[in-house]
Amino acid sequence: MNNRGYASIRNTQRNYFAGRYLGTGPEAGLFLPDLEKVADTYGLPFLRISDAAELDSGLAAALDRQGPLLVDVRLLPDETLAPKVAALPQPDGSMLSMPLEDMSPLLPLEALQEEMLVPLLPASFTARNHARSCSDPGDAAPSRALPAAAARLRADRGA
Ligand SMILES: Cc1ncc(C[n+]2csc(CCOP(=O)(O)OP(=O)(O)O)c2C)c(N)n1
């Protein structure tokens, strides 16, 4: 899976360090070998899947093959990773580490509480207080799409 470097580090540097990239990929001094040449060096057959439209046929061709095959699946280098456990910048400059059950984009507090069997941890409340008072909440913003998704999930479960 080839996102030209380290997408999660790129994501962190984009979100927390205003896109000042270091060591994330070719854009920031990280050398990445040409995988076709790597395959050739080891005498391996090689296949590149360049975008989603090629995924089905590419994977089918790869799985049809006997023996080793190096498959270079190209991903979007800047894809936003979600849901994920985020550390949320606070107004005082500190970072708030979120509990595993409370991933970003954040659900509305009530939706999260409804899903949980045990009480929420203090960070879940702190994060939402910050999101309300912050003019550019970034990662901390509760998604508008997610309350509807949570409602559909509950309806599917018959809850
Ligand atoms: C043992 C260890 N070392 C370093 C890290 C820091 N780290 C987090 S994500 C990451 C890059 C992962 O790259 P890759 O597996 O290519 O996944 P991508 O981020 O590109 O999706 C690193 C080095 C870590 N989580 N664990």
The ligand as an SDF file (V2000), in Angstrom:
LIG
                    3D

 26 27  0  0  0  0  0  0  0  0999 V2000
    7.3530    1.0500   17.0520 C   0  0  0  0  0  0  0  0  0  0  0  0
    6.8790    2.3960   16.5080 C   0  0  0  0  0  0  0  0  0  0  0  0
    7.7620    3.2810   15.9940 N   0  0  0  0  0  0  0  0  0  0  0  0
    7.3510    4.4500   15.4890 C   0  0  0  0  0  0  0  0  0  0  0  0
    6.0150    4.7640   15.4860 C   0  0  0  0  0  0  0  0  0  0  0  0
    5.5520    6.0980   14.9530 C   0  0  0  0  0  0  0  0  0  0  0  0
    4.7760    5.9580   13.7360 N   0  0  0  0  0  0  0  0  0  0  0  0
    3.4220    6.0660   13.7660 C   0  0  0  0  0  0  0  0  0  0  0  0
    2.7490    5.9400   12.2340 S   0  0  0  0  0  0  0  0  0  0  0  0
    4.2720    5.7600   11.5310 C   0  0  0  0  0  0  0  0  0  0  0  0
    4.3870    5.5970   10.0340 C   0  0  0  0  0  0  0  0  0  0  0  0
    3.6620    4.3590    9.5470 C   0  0  0  0  0  0  0  0  0  0  0  0
    3.8900    4.2460    8.1720 O   0  0  0  0  0  0  0  0  0  0  0  0
    3.1430    3.1510    7.3150 P   0  0  0  0  0  0  0  0  0  0  0  0
    3.1620    1.8410    8.0050 O   0  0  0  0  0  0  0  0  0  0  0  0
    3.7230    3.2360    5.9350 O   0  0  0  0  0  0  0  0  0  0  0  0
    1.6230    3.6420    7.3300 O   0  0  0  0  0  0  0  0  0  0  0  0
    1.0090    5.0120    6.7850 P   0  0  0  0  0  0  0  0  0  0  0  0
    1.1620    6.0060    7.8790 O   0  0  0  0  0  0  0  0  0  0  0  0
    1.7240    5.4100    5.5430 O   0  0  0  0  0  0  0  0  0  0  0  0
   -0.4310    4.6560    6.5220 O   0  0  0  0  0  0  0  0  0  0  0  0
    5.2840    5.7960   12.4760 C   0  0  0  0  0  0  0  0  0  0  0  0
    6.7380    5.7120   12.1700 C   0  0  0  0  0  0  0  0  0  0  0  0
    5.1040    3.8180   16.0280 C   0  0  0  0  0  0  0  0  0  0  0  0
    3.8060    4.0240   16.0730 N   0  0  0  0  0  0  0  0  0  0  0  0
    5.5650    2.6580   16.5380 N   0  0  0  0  0  0  0  0  0  0  0  0
  1  2  1  0
  2  3  1  0
  2 26  2  0
  3  4  2  0
  4  5  1  0
  5  6  1  0
  5 24  2  0
  6  7  1  0
  7  8  2  0
  7 22  1  0
  8  9  1  0
  9 10  1  0
 10 11  1  0
 10 22  2  0
 11 12  1  0
 12 13  1  0
 13 14  1  0
 14 15  2  0
 14 16  1  0
 14 17  1  0
 17 18  1  0
 18 19  2  0
 18 20  1  0
 18 21  1  0
 22 23  1  0
 24 25  1  0
 24 26  1  0
M  CHG  1   7   1
M  END
$$$$
